[in-house]
Amino acid sequence: GVPMQTSGKAISLVAACYMIAKQVLNGLLGGFDVGMLVVTVAFAVCLLYGVRYMNYVAGVWLAAVAIYSLPGNLKGLSNGTLLYLLEGVADLLFAFLLLWHRGVRQRFTMRH
């Protein structure tokens, strides 16, 4: 199979791309939030470079954003904006992977 480190690196890369794409998409839909974009790019860079323990910080951040947005996203369902709910689900999925996936955890705790 794929070595754990490789899968950890791949998940980190996908999570980083997802976080940036999400901010850009949200920006296009509802106006850019420069602060969020800066934070997101910073997290993405840390994930790409495997900065120690950043998987936990980014994972908790994603989960917090998803949980914070959940009531609004559920209300939005009545307007048919399923997109935001799906985004919340994706946030939680990536948060889970960043926090619990063995390959990701190995990548962010080992000395390089």
Sequence and secondary structure as in RCSB ss.txt:
>XXXX:A:sequence
GVPMQTSGKAISLVAACYMIAKQVLNGLLGGFDVGMLVVTVAFAVCLLYGVRYMNYVAGVWLAAVAIYSLPGNLK
GLSNGTLLYLLEGVADLLFAFLLLWHRGVRQRFTMRH
>XXXX:A:secstr
   HHHHHHHHHHHHHHHHHHHHHHHHHHH   HHHHHHHHHHHHHHHHT TTHHHHHHHHHHHHHHHHHHHHHH
HGGGT HHHHHHHHHHHHHHHHHHH HHHHHHHHS  
